[in-house]
Amino acid sequence: MIRGLLATRSVLTQQVRGKALQNYARPSIDEIGVPTEPWKQVHDKNQTKFMMHLLVGIVSAGATITWFCNTINFNMEPTHLMKNEK
């Protein structure tokens, strides 16, 4: 009985891996595209876009922090413990 349990195959089955695509060949160096614009021009355009994203993020974070500080009462002074002076 025990030998029969030990001799059986594992309950977990291993995945059989196959090819994702049939007849696939890696592209050769001749098939890779060549740049059509100068590097500096593309770099400057990307940097402009990235700076706009950065500025929008900074403005949004500033607006959120300002709204949060003006909306939430942080109760900095324990006014309920202070004696009223008249």
PyMOL Python script that loads the backbone (N, CA, C, O; Angstrom):
from pymol import cmd

cmd.read_pdbstr("""\
ATOM      1  N   MET A   1       0.822  -1.190   0.000  1.00  0.00           N
ATOM      2  CA  MET A   1       0.000   0.000   0.000  1.00  0.00           C
ATOM      3  C   MET A   1       0.873   1.264   0.000  1.00  0.00           C
ATOM      4  O   MET A   1       0.672   2.155  -0.825  1.00  0.00           O
ATOM      5  N   ILE A   2       1.831   1.340   0.916  1.00  0.00           N
ATOM      6  CA  ILE A   2       2.679   2.523   1.015  1.00  0.00           C
ATOM      7  C   ILE A   2       3.592   2.623  -0.206  1.00  0.00           C
ATOM      8  O   ILE A   2       3.830   3.714  -0.725  1.00  0.00           O
ATOM      9  N   ARG A   3       4.104   1.472  -0.663  1.00  0.00           N
ATOM     10  CA  ARG A   3       4.964   1.501  -1.847  1.00  0.00           C
ATOM     11  C   ARG A   3       4.185   1.966  -3.072  1.00  0.00           C
ATOM     12  O   ARG A   3       4.749   2.621  -3.948  1.00  0.00           O
ATOM     13  N   GLY A   4       2.926   1.643  -3.142  1.00  0.00           N
ATOM     14  CA  GLY A   4       2.089   2.073  -4.265  1.00  0.00           C
ATOM     15  C   GLY A   4       1.913   3.588  -4.278  1.00  0.00           C
ATOM     16  O   GLY A   4       1.898   4.209  -5.341  1.00  0.00           O
ATOM     17  N   LEU A   5       1.779   4.180  -3.081  1.00  0.00           N
ATOM     18  CA  LEU A   5       1.629   5.634  -3.005  1.00  0.00           C
ATOM     19  C   LEU A   5       2.942   6.339  -3.355  1.00  0.00           C
ATOM     20  O   LEU A   5       2.941   7.381  -4.009  1.00  0.00           O
ATOM     21  N   LEU A   6       4.052   5.761  -2.916  1.00  0.00           N
ATOM     22  CA  LEU A   6       5.338   6.379  -3.194  1.00  0.00           C
ATOM     23  C   LEU A   6       5.731   6.231  -4.658  1.00  0.00           C
ATOM     24  O   LEU A   6       6.442   7.081  -5.194  1.00  0.00           O
ATOM     25  N   ALA A   7       5.285   5.183  -5.301  1.00  0.00           N
ATOM     26  CA  ALA A   7       5.671   4.921  -6.679  1.00  0.00           C
ATOM     27  C   ALA A   7       4.839   5.716  -7.685  1.00  0.00           C
ATOM     28  O   ALA A   7       5.235   5.836  -8.845  1.00  0.00           O
ATOM     29  N   THR A   8       3.714   6.250  -7.273  1.00  0.00           N
ATOM     30  CA  THR A   8       2.880   6.993  -8.225  1.00  0.00           C
ATOM     31  C   THR A   8       3.541   8.308  -8.601  1.00  0.00           C
ATOM     32  O   THR A   8       4.388   8.835  -7.880  1.00  0.00           O
ATOM     33  N   ARG A   9       3.137   8.806  -9.718  1.00  0.00           N
ATOM     34  CA  ARG A   9       3.688  10.085 -10.175  1.00  0.00           C
ATOM     35  C   ARG A   9       3.243  11.219  -9.268  1.00  0.00           C
ATOM     36  O   ARG A   9       2.268  11.098  -8.526  1.00  0.00           O
ATOM     37  N   SER A  10       3.955  12.294  -9.340  1.00  0.00           N
ATOM     38  CA  SER A  10       3.638  13.458  -8.528  1.00  0.00           C
ATOM     39  C   SER A  10       2.257  13.979  -8.894  1.00  0.00           C
ATOM     40  O   SER A  10       1.834  13.902 -10.047  1.00  0.00           O
ATOM     41  N   VAL A  11       1.570  14.504  -7.905  1.00  0.00           N
ATOM     42  CA  VAL A  11       0.243  15.052  -8.144  1.00  0.00           C
ATOM     43  C   VAL A  11       0.345  16.309  -8.997  1.00  0.00           C
ATOM     44  O   VAL A  11      -0.533  16.592  -9.812  1.00  0.00           O
ATOM     45  N   LEU A  12       1.414  17.051  -8.804  1.00  0.00           N
ATOM     46  CA  LEU A  12       1.608  18.274  -9.586  1.00  0.00           C
ATOM     47  C   LEU A  12       2.175  17.911 -10.950  1.00  0.00           C
ATOM     48  O   LEU A  12       3.148  17.164 -11.050  1.00  0.00           O
ATOM     49  N   THR A  13       1.567  18.438 -11.983  1.00  0.00           N
ATOM     50  CA  THR A  13       2.066  18.168 -13.327  1.00  0.00           C
ATOM     51  C   THR A  13       2.917  19.341 -13.783  1.00  0.00           C
ATOM     52  O   THR A  13       2.636  20.492 -13.447  1.00  0.00           O
ATOM     53  N   GLN A  14       3.936  19.050 -14.532  1.00  0.00           N
ATOM     54  CA  GLN A  14       4.795  20.095 -15.049  1.00  0.00           C
ATOM     55  C   GLN A  14       4.245  20.588 -16.376  1.00  0.00           C
ATOM     56  O   GLN A  14       3.707  19.821 -17.174  1.00  0.00           O
ATOM     57  N   GLN A  15       4.391  21.867 -16.587  1.00  0.00           N
ATOM     58  CA  GLN A  15       3.897  22.464 -17.807  1.00  0.00           C
ATOM     59  C   GLN A  15       4.795  22.076 -18.984  1.00  0.00           C
ATOM     60  O   GLN A  15       6.022  22.123 -18.896  1.00  0.00           O
ATOM     61  N   VAL A  16       4.163  21.702 -20.060  1.00  0.00           N
ATOM     62  CA  VAL A  16       4.902  21.391 -21.277  1.00  0.00           C
ATOM     63  C   VAL A  16       5.003  22.681 -22.072  1.00  0.00           C
ATOM     64  O   VAL A  16       3.992  23.256 -22.473  1.00  0.00           O
ATOM     65  N   ARG A  17       6.219  23.127 -22.295  1.00  0.00           N
ATOM     66  CA  ARG A  17       6.407  24.402 -22.972  1.00  0.00           C
ATOM     67  C   ARG A  17       6.586  24.167 -24.476  1.00  0.00           C
ATOM     68  O   ARG A  17       7.352  23.307 -24.911  1.00  0.00           O
ATOM     69  N   GLY A  18       5.868  24.946 -25.225  1.00  0.00           N
ATOM     70  CA  GLY A  18       5.985  24.864 -26.673  1.00  0.00           C
ATOM     71  C   GLY A  18       6.387  26.206 -27.240  1.00  0.00           C
ATOM     72  O   GLY A  18       6.527  27.178 -26.498  1.00  0.00           O
ATOM     73  N   LYS A  19       6.571  26.272 -28.513  1.00  0.00           N
ATOM     74  CA  LYS A  19       6.924  27.524 -29.158  1.00  0.00           C
ATOM     75  C   LYS A  19       5.694  28.415 -29.251  1.00  0.00           C
ATOM     76  O   LYS A  19       4.587  27.945 -29.518  1.00  0.00           O
ATOM     77  N   ALA A  20       5.902  29.687 -29.032  1.00  0.00           N
ATOM     78  CA  ALA A  20       4.792  30.625 -29.146  1.00  0.00           C
ATOM     79  C   ALA A  20       4.440  30.858 -30.617  1.00  0.00           C
ATOM     80  O   ALA A  20       3.264  30.924 -30.978  1.00  0.00           O
ATOM     81  N   LEU A  21       5.439  30.979 -31.439  1.00  0.00           N
ATOM     82  CA  LEU A  21       5.219  31.212 -32.866  1.00  0.00           C
ATOM     83  C   LEU A  21       5.975  30.153 -33.662  1.00  0.00           C
ATOM     84  O   LEU A  21       7.112  29.808 -33.340  1.00  0.00           O
ATOM     85  N   GLN A  22       5.346  29.663 -34.671  1.00  0.00           N
ATOM     86  CA  GLN A  22       6.003  28.691 -35.536  1.00  0.00           C
ATOM     87  C   GLN A  22       6.755  29.443 -36.635  1.00  0.00           C
ATOM     88  O   GLN A  22       6.292  30.479 -37.112  1.00  0.00           O
ATOM     89  N   ASN A  23       7.890  28.931 -37.025  1.00  0.00           N
ATOM     90  CA  ASN A  23       8.705  29.485 -38.104  1.00  0.00           C
ATOM     91  C   ASN A  23       9.100  30.941 -37.854  1.00  0.00           C
ATOM     92  O   ASN A  23       9.079  31.757 -38.775  1.00  0.00           O
ATOM     93  N   TYR A  24       9.455  31.265 -36.619  1.00  0.00           N
ATOM     94  CA  TYR A  24       9.871  32.623 -36.285  1.00  0.00           C
ATOM     95  C   TYR A  24      11.381  32.735 -36.406  1.00  0.00           C
ATOM     96  O   TYR A  24      12.119  31.885 -35.908  1.00  0.00           O
ATOM     97  N   ALA A  25      11.824  33.764 -37.055  1.00  0.00           N
ATOM     98  CA  ALA A  25      13.255  34.039 -37.164  1.00  0.00           C
ATOM     99  C   ALA A  25      13.497  35.452 -36.657  1.00  0.00           C
ATOM    100  O   ALA A  25      12.724  36.364 -36.952  1.00  0.00           O
ATOM    101  N   ARG A  26      14.565  35.634 -35.900  1.00  0.00           N
ATOM    102  CA  ARG A  26      14.878  36.958 -35.388  1.00  0.00           C
ATOM    103  C   ARG A  26      15.184  37.890 -36.548  1.00  0.00           C
ATOM    104  O   ARG A  26      15.733  37.466 -37.565  1.00  0.00           O
ATOM    105  N   PRO A  27      14.826  39.166 -36.395  1.00  0.00           N
ATOM    106  CA  PRO A  27      15.097  40.100 -37.491  1.00  0.00           C
ATOM    107  C   PRO A  27      16.595  40.316 -37.667  1.00  0.00           C
ATOM    108  O   PRO A  27      17.360  40.320 -36.703  1.00  0.00           O
ATOM    109  N   SER A  28      16.978  40.489 -38.875  1.00  0.00           N
ATOM    110  CA  SER A  28      18.393  40.746 -39.150  1.00  0.00           C
ATOM    111  C   SER A  28      18.678  42.232 -38.964  1.00  0.00           C
ATOM    112  O   SER A  28      17.754  43.030 -38.812  1.00  0.00           O
ATOM    113  N   ILE A  29      19.930  42.594 -38.974  1.00  0.00           N
ATOM    114  CA  ILE A  29      20.331  43.985 -38.788  1.00  0.00           C
ATOM    115  C   ILE A  29      19.824  44.868 -39.931  1.00  0.00           C
ATOM    116  O   ILE A  29      19.639  46.071 -39.751  1.00  0.00           O
ATOM    117  N   ASP A  30      19.599  44.273 -41.103  1.00  0.00           N
ATOM    118  CA  ASP A  30      19.103  45.044 -42.244  1.00  0.00           C
ATOM    119  C   ASP A  30      17.630  45.417 -42.088  1.00  0.00           C
ATOM    120  O   ASP A  30      17.171  46.380 -42.702  1.00  0.00           O
ATOM    121  N   GLU A  31      16.895  44.676 -41.283  1.00  0.00           N
ATOM    122  CA  GLU A  31      15.464  44.934 -41.109  1.00  0.00           C
ATOM    123  C   GLU A  31      15.173  45.955 -40.014  1.00  0.00           C
ATOM    124  O   GLU A  31      14.040  46.420 -39.890  1.00  0.00           O
ATOM    125  N   ILE A  32      16.173  46.307 -39.223  1.00  0.00           N
ATOM    126  CA  ILE A  32      15.975  47.281 -38.150  1.00  0.00           C
ATOM    127  C   ILE A  32      15.934  48.673 -38.764  1.00  0.00           C
ATOM    128  O   ILE A  32      16.742  49.011 -39.629  1.00  0.00           O
ATOM    129  N   GLY A  33      14.979  49.474 -38.300  1.00  0.00           N
ATOM    130  CA  GLY A  33      14.801  50.811 -38.864  1.00  0.00           C
ATOM    131  C   GLY A  33      15.941  51.755 -38.529  1.00  0.00           C
ATOM    132  O   GLY A  33      16.683  51.551 -37.568  1.00  0.00           O
ATOM    133  N   VAL A  34      16.059  52.786 -39.340  1.00  0.00           N
ATOM    134  CA  VAL A  34      17.087  53.802 -39.141  1.00  0.00           C
ATOM    135  C   VAL A  34      16.402  55.065 -38.626  1.00  0.00           C
ATOM    136  O   VAL A  34      15.251  55.321 -38.980  1.00  0.00           O
ATOM    137  N   PRO A  35      17.078  55.854 -37.803  1.00  0.00           N
ATOM    138  CA  PRO A  35      16.468  57.101 -37.322  1.00  0.00           C
ATOM    139  C   PRO A  35      16.160  58.045 -38.484  1.00  0.00           C
ATOM    140  O   PRO A  35      16.935  58.167 -39.432  1.00  0.00           O
ATOM    141  N   THR A  36      15.007  58.709 -38.383  1.00  0.00           N
ATOM    142  CA  THR A  36      14.607  59.637 -39.447  1.00  0.00           C
ATOM    143  C   THR A  36      14.786  61.086 -39.031  1.00  0.00           C
ATOM    144  O   THR A  36      14.776  61.974 -39.883  1.00  0.00           O
ATOM    145  N   GLU A  37      14.951  61.350 -37.721  1.00  0.00           N
ATOM    146  CA  GLU A  37      15.140  62.708 -37.222  1.00  0.00           C
ATOM    147  C   GLU A  37      16.454  62.780 -36.469  1.00  0.00           C
ATOM    148  O   GLU A  37      16.946  61.762 -35.983  1.00  0.00           O
ATOM    149  N   PRO A  38      17.032  63.980 -36.367  1.00  0.00           N
ATOM    150  CA  PRO A  38      18.256  64.112 -35.589  1.00  0.00           C
ATOM    151  C   PRO A  38      18.006  63.828 -34.106  1.00  0.00           C
ATOM    152  O   PRO A  38      16.933  64.121 -33.579  1.00  0.00           O
ATOM    153  N   TRP A  39      18.999  63.262 -33.452  1.00  0.00           N
ATOM    154  CA  TRP A  39      18.868  62.880 -32.047  1.00  0.00           C
ATOM    155  C   TRP A  39      18.546  64.076 -31.176  1.00  0.00           C
ATOM    156  O   TRP A  39      17.682  63.980 -30.304  1.00  0.00           O
ATOM    157  N   LYS A  40      19.209  65.195 -31.382  1.00  0.00           N
ATOM    158  CA  LYS A  40      19.020  66.394 -30.556  1.00  0.00           C
ATOM    159  C   LYS A  40      17.588  66.896 -30.639  1.00  0.00           C
ATOM    160  O   LYS A  40      17.015  67.303 -29.628  1.00  0.00           O
ATOM    161  N   GLN A  41      17.010  66.872 -31.819  1.00  0.00           N
ATOM    162  CA  GLN A  41      15.636  67.353 -31.999  1.00  0.00           C
ATOM    163  C   GLN A  41      14.656  66.461 -31.244  1.00  0.00           C
ATOM    164  O   GLN A  41      13.756  66.968 -30.573  1.00  0.00           O
ATOM    165  N   VAL A  42      14.812  65.164 -31.340  1.00  0.00           N
ATOM    166  CA  VAL A  42      13.926  64.233 -30.641  1.00  0.00           C
ATOM    167  C   VAL A  42      14.124  64.350 -29.138  1.00  0.00           C
ATOM    168  O   VAL A  42      13.155  64.299 -28.380  1.00  0.00           O
ATOM    169  N   HIS A  43      15.374  64.506 -28.695  1.00  0.00           N
ATOM    170  CA  HIS A  43      15.676  64.642 -27.272  1.00  0.00           C
ATOM    171  C   HIS A  43      15.025  65.899 -26.696  1.00  0.00           C
ATOM    172  O   HIS A  43      14.419  65.850 -25.626  1.00  0.00           O
ATOM    173  N   ASP A  44      15.147  67.018 -27.400  1.00  0.00           N
ATOM    174  CA  ASP A  44      14.551  68.267 -26.929  1.00  0.00           C
ATOM    175  C   ASP A  44      13.027  68.170 -26.857  1.00  0.00           C
ATOM    176  O   ASP A  44      12.419  68.677 -25.914  1.00  0.00           O
ATOM    177  N   LYS A  45      12.410  67.526 -27.843  1.00  0.00           N
ATOM    178  CA  LYS A  45      10.964  67.354 -27.837  1.00  0.00           C
ATOM    179  C   LYS A  45      10.524  66.496 -26.651  1.00  0.00           C
ATOM    180  O   LYS A  45       9.532  66.804 -25.991  1.00  0.00           O
ATOM    181  N   ASN A  46      11.267  65.416 -26.383  1.00  0.00           N
ATOM    182  CA  ASN A  46      10.944  64.557 -25.241  1.00  0.00           C
ATOM    183  C   ASN A  46      11.137  65.293 -23.924  1.00  0.00           C
ATOM    184  O   ASN A  46      10.318  65.156 -23.015  1.00  0.00           O
ATOM    185  N   GLN A  47      12.215  66.077 -23.807  1.00  0.00           N
ATOM    186  CA  GLN A  47      12.458  66.810 -22.569  1.00  0.00           C
ATOM    187  C   GLN A  47      11.365  67.839 -22.304  1.00  0.00           C
ATOM    188  O   GLN A  47      10.982  68.049 -21.154  1.00  0.00           O
ATOM    189  N   THR A  48      10.857  68.486 -23.361  1.00  0.00           N
ATOM    190  CA  THR A  48       9.756  69.432 -23.202  1.00  0.00           C
ATOM    191  C   THR A  48       8.522  68.725 -22.662  1.00  0.00           C
ATOM    192  O   THR A  48       7.848  69.231 -21.765  1.00  0.00           O
ATOM    193  N   LYS A  49       8.235  67.557 -23.213  1.00  0.00           N
ATOM    194  CA  LYS A  49       7.072  66.786 -22.759  1.00  0.00           C
ATOM    195  C   LYS A  49       7.251  66.345 -21.312  1.00  0.00           C
ATOM    196  O   LYS A  49       6.309  66.418 -20.523  1.00  0.00           O
ATOM    197  N   PHE A  50       8.447  65.890 -20.955  1.00  0.00           N
ATOM    198  CA  PHE A  50       8.700  65.429 -19.597  1.00  0.00           C
ATOM    199  C   PHE A  50       8.630  66.576 -18.598  1.00  0.00           C
ATOM    200  O   PHE A  50       8.136  66.396 -17.484  1.00  0.00           O
ATOM    201  N   MET A  51       9.124  67.764 -18.986  1.00  0.00           N
ATOM    202  CA  MET A  51       9.056  68.920 -18.098  1.00  0.00           C
ATOM    203  C   MET A  51       7.608  69.345 -17.863  1.00  0.00           C
ATOM    204  O   MET A  51       7.256  69.759 -16.759  1.00  0.00           O
ATOM    205  N   MET A  52       6.771  69.246 -18.890  1.00  0.00           N
ATOM    206  CA  MET A  52       5.346  69.564 -18.714  1.00  0.00           C
ATOM    207  C   MET A  52       4.700  68.597 -17.736  1.00  0.00           C
ATOM    208  O   MET A  52       3.909  69.009 -16.888  1.00  0.00           O
ATOM    209  N   HIS A  53       5.028  67.319 -17.846  1.00  0.00           N
ATOM    210  CA  HIS A  53       4.498  66.338 -16.897  1.00  0.00           C
ATOM    211  C   HIS A  53       4.960  66.652 -15.481  1.00  0.00           C
ATOM    212  O   HIS A  53       4.175  66.564 -14.538  1.00  0.00           O
ATOM    213  N   LEU A  54       6.223  67.016 -15.327  1.00  0.00           N
ATOM    214  CA  LEU A  54       6.761  67.354 -14.017  1.00  0.00           C
ATOM    215  C   LEU A  54       6.060  68.576 -13.435  1.00  0.00           C
ATOM    216  O   LEU A  54       5.682  68.568 -12.264  1.00  0.00           O
ATOM    217  N   LEU A  55       5.879  69.627 -14.236  1.00  0.00           N
ATOM    218  CA  LEU A  55       5.215  70.831 -13.757  1.00  0.00           C
ATOM    219  C   LEU A  55       3.761  70.575 -13.376  1.00  0.00           C
ATOM    220  O   LEU A  55       3.288  71.082 -12.360  1.00  0.00           O
ATOM    221  N   VAL A  56       3.056  69.796 -14.180  1.00  0.00           N
ATOM    222  CA  VAL A  56       1.668  69.455 -13.851  1.00  0.00           C
ATOM    223  C   VAL A  56       1.615  68.672 -12.541  1.00  0.00           C
ATOM    224  O   VAL A  56       0.721  68.898 -11.726  1.00  0.00           O
ATOM    225  N   GLY A  57       2.549  67.765 -12.329  1.00  0.00           N
ATOM    226  CA  GLY A  57       2.594  67.004 -11.084  1.00  0.00           C
ATOM    227  C   GLY A  57       2.893  67.874  -9.879  1.00  0.00           C
ATOM    228  O   GLY A  57       2.282  67.706  -8.824  1.00  0.00           O
ATOM    229  N   ILE A  58       3.840  68.815 -10.028  1.00  0.00           N
ATOM    230  CA  ILE A  58       4.178  69.701  -8.911  1.00  0.00           C
ATOM    231  C   ILE A  58       3.009  70.620  -8.573  1.00  0.00           C
ATOM    232  O   ILE A  58       2.702  70.829  -7.399  1.00  0.00           O
ATOM    233  N   VAL A  59       2.357  71.170  -9.592  1.00  0.00           N
ATOM    234  CA  VAL A  59       1.202  72.043  -9.357  1.00  0.00           C
ATOM    235  C   VAL A  59       0.063  71.258  -8.715  1.00  0.00           C
ATOM    236  O   VAL A  59      -0.582  71.749  -7.789  1.00  0.00           O
ATOM    237  N   SER A  60      -0.185  70.056  -9.194  1.00  0.00           N
ATOM    238  CA  SER A  60      -1.249  69.229  -8.615  1.00  0.00           C
ATOM    239  C   SER A  60      -0.953  68.884  -7.162  1.00  0.00           C
ATOM    240  O   SER A  60      -1.843  68.944  -6.314  1.00  0.00           O
ATOM    241  N   ALA A  61       0.293  68.524  -6.872  1.00  0.00           N
ATOM    242  CA  ALA A  61       0.661  68.201  -5.490  1.00  0.00           C
ATOM    243  C   ALA A  61       0.532  69.428  -4.600  1.00  0.00           C
ATOM    244  O   ALA A  61       0.046  69.328  -3.473  1.00  0.00           O
ATOM    245  N   GLY A  62       0.967  70.597  -5.098  1.00  0.00           N
ATOM    246  CA  GLY A  62       0.836  71.824  -4.317  1.00  0.00           C
ATOM    247  C   GLY A  62      -0.616  72.180  -4.042  1.00  0.00           C
ATOM    248  O   GLY A  62      -0.965  72.565  -2.926  1.00  0.00           O
ATOM    249  N   ALA A  63      -1.465  72.053  -5.061  1.00  0.00           N
ATOM    250  CA  ALA A  63      -2.890  72.345  -4.888  1.00  0.00           C
ATOM    251  C   ALA A  63      -3.527  71.376  -3.898  1.00  0.00           C
ATOM    252  O   ALA A  63      -4.358  71.776  -3.083  1.00  0.00           O
ATOM    253  N   THR A  64      -3.146  70.114  -3.966  1.00  0.00           N
ATOM    254  CA  THR A  64      -3.700  69.117  -3.053  1.00  0.00           C
ATOM    255  C   THR A  64      -3.267  69.388  -1.616  1.00  0.00           C
ATOM    256  O   THR A  64      -4.079  69.296  -0.696  1.00  0.00           O
ATOM    257  N   ILE A  65      -1.998  69.721  -1.420  1.00  0.00           N
ATOM    258  CA  ILE A  65      -1.500  70.005  -0.065  1.00  0.00           C
ATOM    259  C   ILE A  65      -2.165  71.259   0.487  1.00  0.00           C
ATOM    260  O   ILE A  65      -2.544  71.294   1.658  1.00  0.00           O
ATOM    261  N   THR A  66      -2.312  72.295  -0.350  1.00  0.00           N
ATOM    262  CA  THR A  66      -2.974  73.520   0.093  1.00  0.00           C
ATOM    263  C   THR A  66      -4.422  73.251   0.484  1.00  0.00           C
ATOM    264  O   THR A  66      -4.880  73.704   1.533  1.00  0.00           O
ATOM    265  N   TRP A  67      -5.140  72.515  -0.358  1.00  0.00           N
ATOM    266  CA  TRP A  67      -6.535  72.177  -0.045  1.00  0.00           C
ATOM    267  C   TRP A  67      -6.613  71.377   1.241  1.00  0.00           C
ATOM    268  O   TRP A  67      -7.479  71.628   2.079  1.00  0.00           O
ATOM    269  N   PHE A  68      -5.717  70.418   1.404  1.00  0.00           N
ATOM    270  CA  PHE A  68      -5.729  69.555   2.585  1.00  0.00           C
ATOM    271  C   PHE A  68      -5.483  70.371   3.854  1.00  0.00           C
ATOM    272  O   PHE A  68      -6.180  70.189   4.852  1.00  0.00           O
ATOM    273  N   CYS A  69      -4.493  71.275   3.819  1.00  0.00           N
ATOM    274  CA  CYS A  69      -4.166  72.077   5.005  1.00  0.00           C
ATOM    275  C   CYS A  69      -5.272  73.063   5.345  1.00  0.00           C
ATOM    276  O   CYS A  69      -5.487  73.368   6.518  1.00  0.00           O
ATOM    277  N   ASN A  70      -5.978  73.567   4.336  1.00  0.00           N
ATOM    278  CA  ASN A  70      -7.059  74.521   4.594  1.00  0.00           C
ATOM    279  C   ASN A  70      -8.367  73.842   4.971  1.00  0.00           C
ATOM    280  O   ASN A  70      -9.223  74.472   5.591  1.00  0.00           O
ATOM    281  N   THR A  71      -8.540  72.593   4.618  1.00  0.00           N
ATOM    282  CA  THR A  71      -9.803  71.901   4.879  1.00  0.00           C
ATOM    283  C   THR A  71      -9.782  71.152   6.201  1.00  0.00           C
ATOM    284  O   THR A  71     -10.771  71.174   6.933  1.00  0.00           O
ATOM    285  N   ILE A  72      -8.702  70.503   6.514  1.00  0.00           N
ATOM    286  CA  ILE A  72      -8.613  69.658   7.707  1.00  0.00           C
ATOM    287  C   ILE A  72      -8.247  70.518   8.907  1.00  0.00           C
ATOM    288  O   ILE A  72      -7.318  71.323   8.848  1.00  0.00           O
ATOM    289  N   ASN A  73      -8.986  70.338   9.996  1.00  0.00           N
ATOM    290  CA  ASN A  73      -8.687  71.042  11.238  1.00  0.00           C
ATOM    291  C   ASN A  73      -7.705  70.182  12.021  1.00  0.00           C
ATOM    292  O   ASN A  73      -8.066  69.106  12.498  1.00  0.00           O
ATOM    293  N   PHE A  74      -6.475  70.644  12.155  1.00  0.00           N
ATOM    294  CA  PHE A  74      -5.439  69.865  12.823  1.00  0.00           C
ATOM    295  C   PHE A  74      -5.469  70.032  14.341  1.00  0.00           C
ATOM    296  O   PHE A  74      -4.753  69.321  15.047  1.00  0.00           O
ATOM    297  N   ASN A  75      -6.286  70.959  14.862  1.00  0.00           N
ATOM    298  CA  ASN A  75      -6.440  71.171  16.301  1.00  0.00           C
ATOM    299  C   ASN A  75      -5.076  71.397  16.956  1.00  0.00           C
ATOM    300  O   ASN A  75      -4.677  70.661  17.859  1.00  0.00           O
ATOM    301  N   MET A  76      -4.378  72.413  16.491  1.00  0.00           N
ATOM    302  CA  MET A  76      -3.033  72.697  16.983  1.00  0.00           C
ATOM    303  C   MET A  76      -3.031  73.197  18.426  1.00  0.00           C
ATOM    304  O   MET A  76      -2.099  72.915  19.179  1.00  0.00           O
ATOM    305  N   GLU A  77      -4.069  73.935  18.814  1.00  0.00           N
ATOM    306  CA  GLU A  77      -4.150  74.437  20.190  1.00  0.00           C
ATOM    307  C   GLU A  77      -5.281  73.727  20.914  1.00  0.00           C
ATOM    308  O   GLU A  77      -6.375  73.594  20.366  1.00  0.00           O
ATOM    309  N   PRO A  78      -5.039  73.275  22.118  1.00  0.00           N
ATOM    310  CA  PRO A  78      -6.127  72.643  22.886  1.00  0.00           C
ATOM    311  C   PRO A  78      -7.037  73.719  23.501  1.00  0.00           C
ATOM    312  O   PRO A  78      -6.990  73.972  24.705  1.00  0.00           O
ATOM    313  N   THR A  79      -7.856  74.338  22.662  1.00  0.00           N
ATOM    314  CA  THR A  79      -8.689  75.441  23.154  1.00  0.00           C
ATOM    315  C   THR A  79      -9.705  74.963  24.176  1.00  0.00           C
ATOM    316  O   THR A  79     -10.152  75.763  24.998  1.00  0.00           O
ATOM    317  N   HIS A  80     -10.079  73.721  24.160  1.00  0.00           N
ATOM    318  CA  HIS A  80     -11.042  73.231  25.140  1.00  0.00           C
ATOM    319  C   HIS A  80     -10.414  73.092  26.531  1.00  0.00           C
ATOM    320  O   HIS A  80     -11.134  72.965  27.521  1.00  0.00           O
ATOM    321  N   LEU A  81      -9.087  73.115  26.614  1.00  0.00           N
ATOM    322  CA  LEU A  81      -8.414  73.045  27.909  1.00  0.00           C
ATOM    323  C   LEU A  81      -7.988  74.423  28.416  1.00  0.00           C
ATOM    324  O   LEU A  81      -7.649  74.566  29.591  1.00  0.00           O
ATOM    325  N   MET A  82      -8.000  75.428  27.556  1.00  0.00           N
ATOM    326  CA  MET A  82      -7.549  76.753  27.941  1.00  0.00           C
ATOM    327  C   MET A  82      -8.674  77.492  28.640  1.00  0.00           C
ATOM    328  O   MET A  82      -9.838  77.361  28.259  1.00  0.00           O
ATOM    329  N   LYS A  83      -8.329  78.282  29.678  1.00  0.00           N
ATOM    330  CA  LYS A  83      -9.315  79.075  30.383  1.00  0.00           C
ATOM    331  C   LYS A  83      -9.616  80.333  29.600  1.00  0.00           C
ATOM    332  O   LYS A  83      -8.724  80.966  29.033  1.00  0.00           O
ATOM    333  N   ASN A  84     -10.870  80.678  29.580  1.00  0.00           N
ATOM    334  CA  ASN A  84     -11.291  81.890  28.879  1.00  0.00           C
ATOM    335  C   ASN A  84     -10.904  83.094  29.731  1.00  0.00           C
ATOM    336  O   ASN A  84     -11.261  83.169  30.907  1.00  0.00           O
ATOM    337  N   GLU A  85     -10.190  84.014  29.148  1.00  0.00           N
ATOM    338  CA  GLU A  85      -9.823  85.233  29.842  1.00  0.00           C
ATOM    339  C   GLU A  85     -10.762  86.343  29.407  1.00  0.00           C
ATOM    340  O   GLU A  85     -10.904  86.629  28.218  1.00  0.00           O
ATOM    341  N   LYS A  86     -11.401  86.965  30.393  1.00  0.00           N
ATOM    342  CA  LYS A  86     -12.344  88.042  30.074  1.00  0.00           C
ATOM    343  C   LYS A  86     -11.966  89.289  30.789  1.00  0.00           C
ATOM    344  O   LYS A  86     -12.639  90.309  30.649  1.00  0.00           O
TER     345      LYS A  86
END
""", "prot")
cmd.dss("prot")
cmd.show_as("cartoon", "prot")
cmd.util.cbc("prot")
cmd.orient("prot")
